Amino acid sequence: MHKETIDRLVSVSTAAYDGYGFDVILPSLARCGVQQLEFAFIDGYVEAFTDSDFTQDFANELSSEMQRHGQHCRYFSGHIDLGLENAAARLEARCRFAAYLGASYVITNAATRERASTFFQHSDTLAAIARHYGVRILLENPGNGVPNLLNHANDAPGLLARLDAEAFGINYDIGNLLAHCPERDLLADARAAMPLADHFHLKPCKRRVNGIDFVAVGKGDVDDIKIASELLRQGKPFSLELPFRLHRDANAQPWRDAQPLSLAMIESQVHRSLEELASLHQQLT
């Protein structure tokens, strides 16, 4: 397995750099050797933003910065609850912005159980929006403990059966599962998701007395190296989502450190994670 395979299959989320501007984030990722980016605009996970920020001018700035560093964006994380009444307008803002960036996939949540009927009523409209902008919607299992239409791998087949297969797919996040469904066999669930999901998030987590912290690859409670190995063998794309500033409390609710982490610390952790994948690459070659 050549390094080009990892470069093709593995993206790194900008969530690791919460608190920094993209004029700092993209050069830093370039110094780490990252070619494939996943832009993260996730409420509660990163600095505050609004839907009005998703302009073509902003996308052009990001595209120019990516081009300067030889980077590309295939996946855009813009999580919202698609069961909200205004979900279509909010999704359209994200799909349009993702298309401006050249991305092919928009990652979001499905809907909480209590909003299921609204989600399914609007699903054809949501699918039409995705097709219009030439992107696919990847539904992600959440991590906040609130019952969802997609809690774990077993929920995926039934959910997908009710949706437009051209427009909808699955982004599976095992880090979220640790907080959302801690009683499940996490590795077994991840393996069950592999044939169903278009894309994975590797988000290494470590349980603490009062909740969960996010750590570098190889340092978490779940064997993410084993998962990465299986994904690479299968040619399944995934992103390293490393939100080091983020934590979850004992009730799985997210909270963030008051100040951004130092750039040196973030780069060190990203480097460490990529080195783990490089070591894995050598073993698989």
N, C-alpha and C positions, 0 to 999 in steps of 0.2 A: 504494500500500500504506500503510495507516494505522498509526499507532503502536499502536493496539489489537491489530493483527495480531501485532506482536512481543510485546506483553504476553501474548497468548493462547498463542503458540507457544513462547516462550522461558522456561525456568526457570533459576534459579541454584542451584548446589549449595552446601550449607553446608560442604563440604570445604575451602573457601577459608579458613575461620576455625578450623582445627584448633588446639585448645588453649584456646578460649574457651567459656564457657557460652552456652546458647541465649538467656538473658536479655540477653546482649550481642549475639549474632549476629543475631537477628531485628530488633531496632531498627536495627542497622547496615545490614542489607540494605534496610530501609525507607528509611533516609536515602539509599541509592543508587538508590531508585526501583524496587526489586524487588517484584513482586507474587506471582510464582509461585516457590515454593521446591522444591528437591529435598533432602530430609533424607538425609545421608550417615552411615551406620553401617557402616564398612568396616574390618575388622581390618587393622592395619598402616598404615592411611592416616590415621586419626584417633585421638584419645585413647582409652585402653583402656575397654572396656565389656563387659558380659556379657549373655546372652540374658535374664537375670532383670530387666534394666533396662527391658524392653519391657512396661511395665505400663499399664493404662488410666489410672491417676492421672497418670503421666508424659505420656501422650498428651493427656490433658485440659489439662495445663499448657501444652503446646506449642500446642494448638488455641486456647486462650484468648489466648496471646501473638500467634498469627497473626491472630486476629480483631481484636485491639487495633490491629494495623498494617495491616489490610486485605489480608492475605496468604492464600494458599491453597497446598496441597500436592497435586500429582497423582502425583508420582513419588517412590518411596522406594528408596534404594540400601542394600541389606543383603547384600552379597556373601558367599556361602559356596560351597563345592564341593558340588554336589547329588549327587555320587557317594559322599559319605560315608555310613556306616551310619546316622548320626543325623540325616541331612539333613532328613527329614520333620518331625521335632520342631523343628529349628532354623528351617526354612522357615515352619512354622505360627506360631511366635512373631513372625516378621517380617510375615507376611500379616495376622495379627490386629492388630498394632500399626499397620500401614499403613492398615488399614480404620478403626481408631479415629481416625486423622488425616484421614480423608476421601480418602486416595490411592486411585488406581485401578490402579497398576502397582507391582510390586516388581521391582527390578533385581538380578540376581545372576549368578553364573557357571553354566555347565553342569557339566561335570566334566572332570577330566584324562583323557587317553586310557586310563590304567591303571585308572580307575574307571568306565569306560564301561558295563560290564555291570551294575553296581549301579545306576547312574543309570537305565538303560532299564528295569530290573526294577521300580524304584520310581516311574517316571514317571506311571503312572496314579494312584498315591496322591498324588503332588505336585500333579497336575492337580486332583484332588478337593479338596485343601486350598485351592487358589486359588479354585475355584468357590464353595466354602463361604463364603469371606470376600469374595467379589465383586471380586476383583482378578485381574490378569493377570500372569504371570511373564515378564519380559523377560530373556532370556539374553544376557550380554555377553561379547564376545571379551576375553580377559585380556591382561595386559601383562608377565607375569613370565617369558616364554620357555619355560614348561613346556607340552609338547604337550597340546592340549585338543580337545574335540569341536567347539569353535567357535574356530578360530584366525584366520579371515579370512572375507571375504564368500562365497567359493566353498564354504565348509563349511555355510552357512546352509540352502540348499534341502534337502539330504539330511537334515540334522538335524531341520528342521521337519516333514519328511515322516513322520518316525517318532513325532511327538508330537501331542497333542491341540491342534488349532489354536485352540480357544476359550480354552485355558488358557495357551498358550505363544506368545511372540513373540521378537523380537530387539531388543536395544539395542546399537547399533554405536558403538564408541569408536575413532576414528582415532588418538587420542593413544596408546592402548594398542598399536595396530598398529605404531607407530614403534619401540617397544621389542621387541615380540613377534615381528614379521616384518619386520625392517628391509630385507630384500632385495626386498620387493614394491613395486610402483608404488602409492604410498599414495592418490593422488587417484583413480586408476582403480579401486582396491579400494573406496574410499568411494562412488564413483558406482555401482558394482555393487551395493552394499548398500542404496542408497536405496529401490528398489522393494520390498525384502525386509524392511527394519527398520521397526518401529513408532516408534522413537525413536532419537535420536543423542545422544552425548556429544561436545561440542567441548572438547578438553583440550589446548590449545596446549603444545607441547614444543620444547625446543631441545637439540640434541646438544652435549655438552661432552666434554672429553678423557677424563674418567673416568665418563661416563654421560649422564644426561638430567636437565634441570631443567624445571620447569613455569612457564610465563610467561603474560602477558596476551594476549588475543586480538590477532592481527596481529603478534605478536613471535616466533612460532615458526617452525620449519623447514618446516612444511606450510602451504599457503595456505588457512588455515581461513576467511578472508573469502570466498573463492570457494565453499567448501563451504557456509558459512552462507547465501550468496546463493542457491545452488541449493535448499537446504532451505526457505528462506522462499518462493521461487517455487513450490515444490511443496506448500506448506502442511504440511510435515513438522515435527513438534515436536522440539525439542532442548533440552538443558541445557548451560549453561556450567559445566564442572567444572574448577575452577581451584585445585588443591591446592598452593598456593605453598610450603608448608612441606616438601613431599614432594620426594624425588629418587629416581632409579634409578641403581644402580651399573653398571659395565661389563657385568655379567651380568644386567641387567634387574631385579635385586631392589630392592624399595623400602626407603628409609631416610628418616628425618625429622630436621630440625634439632632440636637439643637443647631449644631454647626456642621458643615461639610467636613468629610475626612480630608487629610492632607493628600495632595496629588501624589506625593512619593509613596504613601501607603497604598493608595488605590493601584498605582502602576505596579507596585511590588506584588500585590495580590493577583492582579490580572496576569502578570508574568508567571507567577507560580502556577496558576491554573493552566495557562497555555503550555508550560513546561510539562505538566502532568499529561496533557494530551500528546505532546511530542514524544514523551517516554512511551506512552501507549502505542503511538504510531510505530515506533521502533520494534516493539514487541509483536505487532501485527504484520510487519513487513516480512 
